[in-house]
Amino acid sequence: MKWLVLLGLVAFSECIVKIPLRRVKTMRNAISGKNTLNNILKEHAYRLPQISFRGSNLTHPLRNIRDLFYVGNITIGTPPQEFQVIFDTGSSDLWVASIFCNSSSCAAHVRFRHHQSSTFRPTNKTFRITYGSGRMKGVVVHDTVRIGDLVSTDQPFGLCLKDSGFKGIPFDGILGLSYPNKTFSGAFPIFDKLKNEGAISEPVFAFYLSKDKQEGSVVMFGGVDHRYYKGELNWVPLIQVGDWFVHMDRTTMKRKVIACSDGCKALVDTGTSDIVGPSTLVNNIWKLIRARPLGPQYFVSCSAVNTLPSIIFTINGINYRLPARAYIHKDSRGRCYTAFKEHRFSSPIETWLLGDVFLRRYFSVFDRGNDRIGLARAV
């Protein structure tokens, strides 16, 4: 199922915990000049704490599913019921399926049994959410939600009562990590609630996504473990407070600009599998690497992967190189296909989604305290 490629589209319309995964009035308008902007960021930035491994910090079993999905365990209710969810920077809502959802897709996943939880509290609020081809509606409820040792009591979240487009998807729900203004259910996001209650030492979270192996991926809350990246973090200010969009300078291949020629915006999106861009520009990339369509995918000769050029995304003056082995996948039949996909939404500004293909290569820190994203080469 490839709807996850566009999962991030929903975003368009003292405890430090490491959670392993299972496979702004704008500053740019207020301050002119990149050097001045970077100096302001450095001057006012707090020092990010490094994650320690003392006390109650937890490491959960984790799973990378075919380099397409990264899901982690949370629990809801009292006694706790366990769910596998995607930690998604492209949306803000937490939801899982209700026991009353009887669609074939809901039946294949763990469903929340509210009647078995002593801390469950209903409301009369309803919601509708669209993720690419996936659609759902349900009700907003409250209960205790746990992410490792982080506990949010009376946390509002969505219970899905009816859905479509989620059949065959190997996770039970989504935990959104974008800003509160991006919620469709109206429920206050769990990260903001934990932040406001002082449950985390600093308002940051970070991702390390493994490749080709089920083990190793983590999302960290409250601090950064420097062992997961090389060199220094490069900080990028958000285009505006309210979502994880950054300004991208250009995209090049063999020193030629192939996209984002006049600058564009990019959503750093853990809920999107691939790199997604405007149809005409993605088609141009397919042509440049001589990819041929077969069904919904564009394939290249596996023997040619080592000779294909790297694609470079320049963000805030820093080049982020993506070699062919990073943007070419291999399917179950041993065929090689590209990780570039077209989006079909309209936007007055050229827009890209930098999903897991990009984030496997680059460790990412999402800093709510300074409204910025840090990127560094992943180990």
N, C-alpha and C positions, 0 to 999 in steps of 0.2 A: 504494500500500500504506500503510495507516494504523496498522500495528502500532507504528511508531516513536513514536507519541503516548505509548505506555506503556513506552517503553524504560527509563525510570528506575525502574520497579517492581522490577528486579533488586536495587536497593539496599535495598528494604524487606526481603524475606525476608533561576680564579674567573670563571664563565661565565653570562651572561644571554642567553637565546636567544629570539627571536620566531619562532614557527612559524605561518605563515599557514595558513588552513583552506581546503579545497576544499568550495563549498557544501556526653559529656565529663564524670569527675565533673563535673556541670554547673555552669557559672558562675552561672546564675540561681538555683540552689538554695543555692549557697555565699554569694552576695552579694545582699542585698535592696535594691531601689530602683534605678530606671533611671539616675539621675544618678550614684550611687555606682558602678554598673557601668560606665558610660561613662567616668568618671574613671579607674577602674582600667585600662581598655583603653588610654586615652591615655597613662597614666603608664608602663605596661610595654611599650608597643608600640615595636618598633624602627622606624627610618626606612626606608621602602621605597625601594630604589634606582630611579632612572629609567633606562630602557633606553638604552644608548648604541648607536651604530652604527659602532663601531670594531672592529678585530680580526676575529674569526671569526664574529660574529653573522650569521645567515642569514635571508633572506626567501625563502620558497618560493612557487611558483605556487599559487594558491588558487581554491577553487570553492564557490559557494553554489548548491545545486541546488534551484531553485524555492521558496526560502524554507522548505524542508522538511528539508534535510540540509546539514550543514557537514562536509566531510571533508578531512583533511590527509594528506600523504605521510609515511610512515615506511619504513625499510628493515629487513630481517631477514636475517641470514646473512652468510657470507663466500664468494664475493663477494656484495654486497648485492642482495636481491630487494625490489622496491618494492611497497607496498600503500597503498591509500587507506582510512583508518580514521576513525571518529567519535571525537573526544576527549570522553569522557562523564563528567560529574561524578556521575551517578546509579549508577555501578557501579565496580568495582575491577579487573576482569580485562582483560588483553590477550589477544585471540585472533584468529586468522585461519584460513582453511580449509587443510586438508592436501590434497596431491595425491591422497591415497587417499580423499577424500570424493567420491563419485560421484553425489550427488543432483543434480537439475536446477538447484537454486539454487546449489550449490557450483560447478557447471560454468560458470556465468555470471560467476564472479569469479576474480580472481587467486588461485592456490593455491600454498602454500609447498612447494617442492621440497627437502626436507631432505637428500636424497642429493647435492645440488649444493653444499651448504655444508660447509666444512671445520671450522667451529666449532660445528656442531650436536651436542647431547648429549641422548639420550633419557632418560626415567625410566619407572617402572612405575605412575605415578599417573594416575588417570582423573578426569574431571569431567563434570558436567551443569549447564547454565545455562538459565534461562527468561527471555526478554525479551517480555513481553506474549504475543502469539501465536507468537513465535519460540522454538523449542526446539533445543538441540544437545547433543551429547556428544562427548567426545574425550579426548585425552591431554595431560598436561603435559610440556613439553620445555624445553630451554635453548638459547639462541643469542645472538648479538650483535644488539642492537636499536639503531637510530639514529633520533633525532628531530632533524633538522638536524645541528648540531655536537655535540649531546648523545649520548654513546655509553654504553650499558649492556652490558658483556660478561657472558656467562653468565647472561643474563636469563631467568627462567622465564616461560613464557606458554602459552596453550592452543592446541592444534592440533585444529580441528574435524574429526571423522571422519563425523558424521552429523547432519543438521539438517532442520528443517521450518519453514515460515513465513517464509523469507527470499528467496523467489523475487521477482525484479524489483527488489530493493533495490540502489541504486547505490553500494555501498561494499563493501570486502573484509573488514572486521573492525571491532572496537571496541577502543579503548584507554581503560580505566577510570581515572578520576582521583579516586575516592573513597578512603576510609580502608582500611587493610589488613584490618580486621575484616569488611569487606563482600565479600571475595573468595570466590567459589564454587569456584574451581579449587584454592585453597590456595597459589597462586603469589604471591610477594611483588610488590606493584605496582611498576611501573617508576618512578613519581615518587618513591616512598619509597626505592628503591634509589639513584637519582641524588642525592636529598637526603642520605642517609646517607654517600654516598661523596664529598660535597662538590663535586659536579659543577655545582651551581647556587649562586649567591651567597646567596640567601635562599629559604626554603621557601614560595614563593608562585607562583601562576600566575594568569593573567587572560585574559578573553575580550572581544573586540570582534567583533560579528556584523553584517555588512552586510545591507541590505534591497534587494530588487529588482535586485541586480546580482551577477554572479558573482565579481567581484574585490573585495578590500578587507578580508575577515575575517581575524582573527589570534587565535592563542592565544600568550601570552607566558609564558616560564618564568624565574623568578628575579628579576623586577622588573616595573615598571609604566611604560608610556609615557603621560605625562599628555596628550599630544596627541589621544588617543582619547576623552577625556571632558571635560565642562565642570564648573567649580566644584570642590568638594571631595568626596572619597570619604566616604560615610556608612557607618560600620562597624557591623555587626550581629553580636552574639555567637551562636554556635551553641547550639541547645537542649541538646545534649550532644555531647561529642567522639565521633566515630565515623561521622558522615555529615554532609552539607551541608544539614541541616534548620535553619531559623530560625523564631522565633515571629512570626506575623503578627497584628496587632492587630484588623483588620477589613477588609472589602471593601465599598465604597460606590459608589452610582450616584445622581446628582442629590441628594447629601447624605443619602441613605437607605441604611442598612446592608442589603446584599443577601446577604451571606455572612460567615462568620467572626465572628458576632455576639458570641461569648464568647471570642474569641481562638482561634487554630488554629495548626497547623504547616504550613510550606511548604518543599518541597525545591527548591532552586535548581539546575535540572537542564538541562545543555547537551545531554543525549541525548534530550530530549523535545521534539517539534516545537511543541506547542500549550500551552495552559493547561488543566490537568486537575483536576477536582474531584469532590466527591460528586454522585451522580446527581440528587437532588432539587434541589440548589442550582444546578447547571448548567442543569437544566430551567427553573428560575425565571429565570435570565439569558436563556435563549432566548425566553421569553415576554415579558420586558421589552423586548427589542429586536425583537420580532415576527418571530423566525426561524421558518421552516417546514421540516419534514423532507423530504428527497428522497434516498432511499438512505441511506447512512451519514452524510451531511452535513446541516447545518441552514443554509438559505439565507435571505438578506435581499435586498431590492431594491437594486440597485447605486445607483440614484438617491437612495436614502435614507441612504447611508453618511455623507455630510457632516452629516446632522442627528442621527445617533445619538449618545447620550451617551458620555462617557468613563467608564471604570471605574477606580476608585482603590484601590490596594492600600496599606494603611498598615502599615509595618514599622518597629518600634522608634521609633515616633512620627513617622516621615517618610512623606509621601504620595508614592506612585509612580503617576503618572497614565498610563493607557493609552488613547489616543484610539481612536475607531472604526477609523480607517485602519490602526491597528496590529493590531487583533484581527479584522479582516475580510480574508479572502483572495479572490483571483479565480482561478477554475479556467481550464482551457484553452478552455472554451466561453464565457468571458466572464461567468460567473455568480459571484455574491458569496456566500461562505459564512463561517461563524464559526469562530474558532480556539479555541472552548471545547469541551472533550470531557469525557465522563463516565469516571470510573474505577469499577471493579467490585470492588476489593479491600475487605476489611473492616478497620476500624481503630477503636479506642475513642475516638480524637481526630480531629476534623475535619481532613482532610489535603488539601493542594493541591500540585500540581507546577507550578512556574513555569518553563516551557520557553523555547524560542527566541523565541516571540512577545514575551515579557517582556524577554528578554536582548538583542534587537535594539534596544530602546529604552534599556536601561540597561547600561552597561559594568560588568563584574563582576570582582572580585578575590577569589580563594580563598586565604586566609592560613592555612596549616597551622601556622605558628609561634605564632600567637595564637588559633587555632581560631575564626575569624570570617570574614565575607564583607563586602567593600566594594562599594557600589553608587554610581554616579554617572550623570548623564545622558550618554548617548553622543553624540558629535559627529555 
